[in-house]
Amino acid sequence: MEYFDGMRMVDRFEQVQCFSAGELERRWAAVRGVMREQGVDLLLILEGDWEGYSQWLIGTKDASYIIVPPEGEITAVRGHCLPEKGTSAADKALRRERLASGRSLVPIHPGVRYVECLDAEDLLAHFKSGARRRIGFIHLETMRASTRDFLKGVFPGAEYVDITLAIDPVKATKSPEELRLIRNAIVLHEKVMAALPSIIRPGRTIQEINNDTAYLAHQLGSGGGVCLLFALQFGKDEAGPITTHSQIVDYPERRVERGDRVFMLLESNGIGGHFTAMGRNFILGEPSAETRRYWDLALKMQDFAAGMLRPGTCVKEIFDANIRYIESLGHKTNMQNYLHSLGYVFGERPYLHDPSETIPLRENMVYLNHPHVRIDRGGDTGRVAYDDLYAIDTYLVTPEGGKRQNAVPRELIIIE
């Protein structure tokens, strides 16, 4: 794997966790910089596996809460339990001792400690008596009622501030080390894409194709999360609206035939857990002139969006401009979230149709880019939510515009 070239093993990081101790510390420093800018005295991360915050900050999903003070040790809370009133210090110490003995909870960095419950002591330890208390949150909207009541007891009168949108672009800006991991996932997708012409064959069911695709990706190092590796669209363009994976026709029993177009989506991770994405259309036989024309339009839209993937631009501006562009060519697009960052999850903010869509892009963000051109089939709309053509690629945000990260030609792939 490219990631390991010239590297030697240091503790558990480089060859087990696939990030260095220095990379983890860089992330902590970046978060604490935002905390200072936002004027918060303590940060609480709720539901940290959503958007990959737990993996990004402590290297594992195994935490229900993460407590980040302005300096010093980060506390990862394993369970959602809250201490019962009257719990003795001895009982708390015993629980912590039992927790520490669990192999899955051994911290991967000395700057992280695990506890069993969200405890007032772990929160109040970072404040001087009578100090101003302004608590920052990631995903404040996910707070449970029991957690809210508990925190009111610990911090009566404290100010709560959701700083998720301030930290999102910081997390989405990739370091050189993260870009190496993303490059590894891109190479994995290139290898799977190269094998697909031998997997997609007449007579095979869509399920068989999907199973073989997922198996190959997992053998190459993908997995450990929700990975999408399957036929997103399939059918005959000449026969009207083609179906999708939403079981509009008999799926997955339908067998691939000559004349079919099969759109394969690869949206999975590589070693270290970072996601990328790629998607191409496979034609069993010669594509029609109409299919080629729509493919050309899809690539023009993708190039238009890529040209705007520059620092300082926001994804809403790109989306709105692309609508005007494709309509100037006499066609329409869909309200699809085709611009979102990629990290430990494949839906990382900033992304379209979300409060984060107006956040300015930063250099070295990594973006999925796949605008859709809607196919005009006259009055024959079928039962499909939308019937369209597009390519999926991963782009790096640069001052010169988005730079495509894979080497797979953007062509209709013809299977004779």
C-alpha positions in Angstrom: 0.0 0.0 0.0 1.3 3.5 -0.9 0.6 4.8 2.6 3.2 2.5 4.2 6.0 3.3 1.7 9.1 4.3 3.7 7.3 4.2 7.0 8.3 2.2 10.1 6.0 1.2 12.9 5.8 3.5 15.9 3.8 2.2 18.8 0.2 1.5 17.5 -0.3 4.4 15.2 1.2 4.2 11.7 0.5 0.5 10.9 -2.4 -0.2 13.2 -4.4 3.0 13.6 -3.1 4.5 10.3 -2.4 7.9 11.7 0.5 9.3 13.7 0.5 10.6 17.2 1.5 14.0 15.7 -1.5 13.9 13.4 -3.9 13.3 16.3 -2.3 16.2 18.2 -2.6 18.4 15.2 -6.4 17.8 15.2 -6.6 18.6 18.9 -4.7 21.9 18.4 -7.0 22.8 15.5 -10.2 22.2 17.6 -8.8 24.1 20.5 -8.0 27.0 18.2 -11.7 27.1 17.2 -12.7 26.9 20.9 -10.6 30.0 21.6 -12.1 31.8 18.6 -15.7 31.0 19.7 -14.9 31.9 23.4 -15.9 28.5 24.9 -14.4 27.1 28.0 -15.1 23.4 27.4 -16.2 21.4 24.4 -18.7 18.5 24.6 -19.1 16.3 21.5 -22.4 14.4 21.4 -23.0 11.5 19.0 -19.5 11.7 17.8 -19.6 8.8 15.3 -22.0 10.9 13.2 -19.8 12.8 10.7 -16.7 11.0 12.0 -15.9 13.3 14.9 -15.0 10.5 17.3 -12.7 8.8 14.8 -11.1 12.1 14.0 -10.4 13.2 17.6 -9.7 9.9 19.5 -9.2 7.4 16.7 -12.2 5.2 17.5 -16.0 5.3 17.4 -16.1 3.9 21.0 -17.3 7.0 22.8 -20.8 8.4 23.6 -19.4 11.7 24.7 -16.0 13.4 24.3 -14.9 16.1 26.7 -12.3 18.5 25.2 -10.8 21.0 27.7 -8.7 24.1 26.5 -5.6 22.1 27.4 -4.6 18.8 28.9 -6.2 15.4 28.7 -9.2 14.6 26.6 -11.9 12.4 28.2 -13.8 9.8 26.2 -17.0 8.6 27.9 -17.8 5.1 26.8 -21.5 4.7 27.8 -24.6 7.0 27.9 -25.0 6.3 31.6 -25.0 9.1 34.1 -23.9 8.7 37.7 -26.7 8.1 40.2 -27.1 10.5 43.1 -25.1 9.3 46.1 -22.6 7.3 44.1 -19.5 7.0 46.3 -16.0 7.9 45.2 -15.0 4.2 45.9 -17.7 3.0 43.5 -16.6 5.4 40.8 -13.0 4.3 41.2 -14.1 0.6 40.9 -16.0 1.3 37.7 -13.0 3.1 36.2 -10.7 0.2 37.2 -13.0 -2.3 35.5 -13.3 -0.1 32.5 -9.5 0.2 32.1 -9.2 -3.6 32.1 -11.2 -3.9 28.9 -8.9 -4.4 25.9 -11.2 -2.5 23.5 -10.9 0.6 25.7 -7.2 0.9 25.9 -6.5 4.5 24.8 -4.4 4.8 21.6 -2.7 8.0 22.9 -1.7 9.0 26.4 -3.6 12.3 25.9 -6.9 10.4 25.9 -8.5 8.7 29.0 -11.7 6.6 29.1 -14.3 6.8 31.7 -17.6 4.8 32.1 -20.0 7.6 32.8 -20.4 11.3 32.2 -19.3 12.6 35.6 -19.5 16.1 37.2 -16.0 15.7 38.4 -14.6 15.3 34.8 -16.5 18.4 33.8 -15.8 20.7 36.8 -12.1 19.8 37.0 -11.4 22.3 34.1 -12.9 25.3 35.9 -11.7 27.5 38.7 -14.3 28.3 41.3 -16.7 31.0 40.2 -15.2 31.1 36.6 -17.4 32.1 33.7 -18.9 28.9 32.1 -19.5 28.9 28.4 -19.9 25.4 27.1 -19.4 24.5 23.4 -21.1 21.6 21.7 -20.9 19.6 18.5 -24.4 18.5 17.5 -26.2 20.2 20.4 -29.5 19.2 18.7 -28.8 15.5 19.6 -28.6 16.1 23.3 -30.8 13.6 25.3 -33.2 14.9 27.9 -31.3 13.0 30.7 -28.0 14.6 29.6 -29.6 18.1 29.5 -31.0 17.7 33.0 -27.6 16.3 34.3 -25.7 19.3 32.8 -28.1 21.8 34.3 -27.2 20.3 37.7 -23.5 20.6 37.0 -23.5 24.0 35.3 -26.5 25.9 36.5 -26.9 29.0 34.4 -24.1 28.1 32.0 -24.3 29.3 28.4 -24.6 26.6 25.7 -23.1 27.3 22.3 -23.3 25.0 19.2 -19.9 25.4 17.4 -20.4 22.6 15.0 -20.4 24.8 11.9 -17.2 26.5 13.1 -15.3 23.2 13.4 -16.8 21.4 10.4 -14.5 23.2 7.8 -11.5 22.7 10.0 -12.1 18.9 10.1 -12.8 18.8 6.3 -9.5 20.5 5.5 -7.1 17.5 5.0 -3.5 17.3 6.3 -0.8 15.8 4.1 -1.1 12.6 6.2 -4.9 12.4 5.6 -4.4 13.0 1.9 -2.1 10.0 1.8 -4.8 7.8 3.2 -7.4 9.3 0.8 -5.0 8.5 -2.0 -4.9 4.9 -0.9 -8.7 4.6 -1.0 -8.6 6.2 -4.5 -6.1 3.5 -5.7 -8.4 0.9 -4.2 -11.4 2.2 -6.3 -9.2 2.3 -9.4 -8.4 -1.4 -9.0 -12.1 -2.3 -8.5 -13.2 -0.2 -11.5 -10.6 -2.0 -13.7 -12.1 -5.3 -12.7 -15.7 -4.4 -13.3 -15.8 -5.2 -17.1 -15.1 -8.9 -16.1 -17.8 -8.8 -13.4 -20.6 -7.2 -15.4 -21.6 -9.9 -17.9 -24.8 -10.9 -19.7 -26.7 -13.5 -17.7 -25.5 -12.4 -14.3 -28.0 -10.9 -11.8 -27.5 -7.4 -10.4 -27.1 -9.1 -7.0 -24.2 -11.2 -8.2 -22.5 -8.2 -9.6 -23.0 -6.2 -6.4 -21.7 -9.1 -4.3 -18.6 -9.6 -6.3 -17.9 -5.8 -6.4 -18.2 -5.5 -2.6 -16.1 -8.7 -2.0 -13.3 -7.4 -4.2 -13.3 -4.0 -2.5 -13.2 -5.6 1.0 -10.4 -7.9 -0.1 -8.4 -4.8 -1.1 -8.8 -3.2 2.3 -12.2 -1.5 2.3 -14.7 -2.0 5.2 -15.2 -1.1 8.8 -18.1 1.2 8.0 -21.1 1.8 5.7 -19.6 1.2 2.3 -21.7 1.6 -0.9 -20.5 -0.7 -3.7 -23.4 -1.5 -6.0 -25.3 -0.9 -9.2 -27.1 2.4 -8.7 -28.9 2.4 -12.0 -29.5 -0.3 -14.6 -31.7 -0.9 -17.6 -32.0 0.0 -21.3 -32.0 3.7 -22.2 -34.0 3.0 -25.3 -36.8 1.3 -23.3 -37.7 4.4 -21.3 -36.7 5.4 -17.8 -34.2 3.0 -16.3 -34.6 1.7 -12.8 -32.5 2.3 -9.8 -31.6 0.2 -6.7 -34.9 1.2 -5.2 -36.6 -2.1 -6.4 -38.8 -0.5 -9.1 -38.3 -3.7 -11.1 -37.5 -7.1 -9.9 -34.3 -6.6 -8.0 -31.8 -8.2 -7.5 -33.1 -11.1 -9.6 -33.1 -9.2 -12.9 -30.3 -10.5 -15.2 -28.1 -8.2 -17.2 -28.7 -8.3 -21.0 -27.1 -6.9 -24.1 -28.0 -3.2 -24.5 -28.2 -2.5 -20.8 -26.5 0.4 -19.1 -25.3 -0.3 -15.6 -24.1 2.6 -13.4 -21.7 1.3 -10.7 -21.2 3.3 -7.6 -18.0 2.9 -5.5 -18.2 4.9 -2.3 -16.1 3.2 0.3 -13.0 3.6 2.4 -9.5 2.3 2.4 -7.0 1.6 5.2 -7.4 4.1 7.9 -11.1 4.6 7.2 -11.1 7.6 4.9 -13.7 7.5 2.2 -13.6 8.5 -1.5 -16.0 7.9 -4.4 -16.1 7.0 -8.0 -18.9 6.1 -10.4 -19.0 5.1 -14.1 -21.6 3.8 -16.6 -21.0 0.4 -18.3 -22.7 -0.3 -21.6 -23.2 -3.9 -22.7 -22.9 -3.2 -26.4 -22.7 0.1 -28.4 -24.3 3.1 -26.6 -26.9 5.1 -28.5 -26.1 8.6 -29.8 -28.5 10.0 -27.3 -26.7 8.3 -24.4 -23.4 9.6 -25.6 -24.9 13.1 -25.8 -26.2 13.1 -22.3 -22.9 11.7 -21.0 -21.1 14.6 -22.7 -23.5 17.0 -21.0 -22.9 15.3 -17.6 -19.1 15.8 -18.0 -19.6 19.5 -19.0 -21.6 20.0 -15.7 -18.9 18.2 -13.7 -16.2 20.3 -15.3 -18.2 23.5 -14.6 -18.5 22.6 -10.9 -14.9 21.5 -10.7 -13.7 24.8 -12.0 -15.4 26.6 -9.1 -14.0 24.3 -6.4 -11.7 27.0 -5.2 -11.0 28.4 -1.7 -13.5 31.1 -0.8 -16.3 29.7 -2.9 -19.2 27.9 -1.2 -21.0 24.9 -2.6 -24.3 26.7 -2.8 -22.8 29.2 -5.2 -21.5 26.3 -7.3 -24.9 24.6 -7.3 -26.8 27.7 -8.3 -24.3 28.6 -11.1 -24.4 25.0 -12.4 -28.3 25.1 -12.6 -28.0 28.3 -14.7 -25.3 26.6 -16.9 -27.2 23.4 -17.7 -30.4 25.4 -18.3 -28.5 27.6 -20.8 -27.8 24.4 -22.7 -31.5 23.5 -22.7 -31.5 20.8 -20.0 -32.3 20.4 -16.3 -30.6 18.9 -13.3 -31.8 17.5 -9.9 -31.8 18.8 -6.3 -29.1 16.2 -5.5 -26.5 16.6 -2.9 -23.6 16.2 -5.3 -21.1 18.3 -3.4 -20.0 17.1 0.0 -16.7 16.6 1.7 -15.2 13.1 2.3 -13.4 11.9 5.5 -14.2 9.2 8.0 -17.7 9.3 6.6 -18.9 10.0 3.1 -21.3 12.8 4.0 -19.0 15.3 5.7 -19.9 18.9 5.9 -19.9 21.5 4.2 -22.5 20.1 1.8 -25.5 21.1 -0.3 -29.0 21.7 1.1 -27.7 22.2 4.6 -26.9 25.2 6.8 -23.2 24.4 6.0 -23.7 25.0 2.3 -22.6 28.7 2.6 -19.3 28.0 4.5 -16.4 29.1 2.2 -14.3 26.2 0.9 -10.7 25.9 2.0 -7.7 24.6 0.1 -7.1 20.8 0.6 -10.8 20.0 1.2 -11.7 16.8 -0.6 -15.0 16.7 -2.4 -17.4 14.4 -4.2 -18.5 16.0 -7.4 -21.3 14.5 -9.5 -23.9 16.9 -10.9 -26.8 15.2 -12.7 -28.2 15.9 -16.1 -31.9 14.9 -16.3 -32.8 12.8 -19.3 -35.8 14.1 -21.2 -37.9 11.1 -22.2 -41.0 13.2 -23.1 -44.1 12.1 -21.3 -42.6 8.7 -20.3 -41.4 9.4 -16.7 -42.0 5.8 -15.4 -42.0 5.5 -11.6 -38.5 6.7 -11.1 -37.9 9.7 -8.8 -35.3 11.0 -11.3 -33.8 9.5 -14.5 -30.4 11.0 -15.2 -26.8 10.5 -16.3 -23.7 11.6 -14.3 -20.1 10.7 -13.4 -18.9 10.5 -9.8 -15.3 11.6 -9.0 -13.4 12.8 -6.0 -11.8 16.2 -6.3 -9.2 18.2 -4.3 -10.0 21.9 -3.7 -7.1 24.0 -5.0 -6.6 27.7 -5.9 -6.8 26.7 -9.5 -10.0 24.8 -9.1 -11.0 21.2 -8.3 -8.4 18.7 -9.2 -9.7 15.2 -10.1 -7.9 12.6 -7.9 -8.3 9.4 -9.9 -6.9 8.3 -13.2 -9.9 6.4 -14.6 -11.0 7.9 -17.9 -14.3 9.7 -17.9 -15.8 7.6 -20.6 -18.7 5.3 -21.1 -17.2 1.9 -20.6 -18.3 -0.4 -23.4 -18.4 -4.1 -22.7 -18.5 -6.1 -25.9 
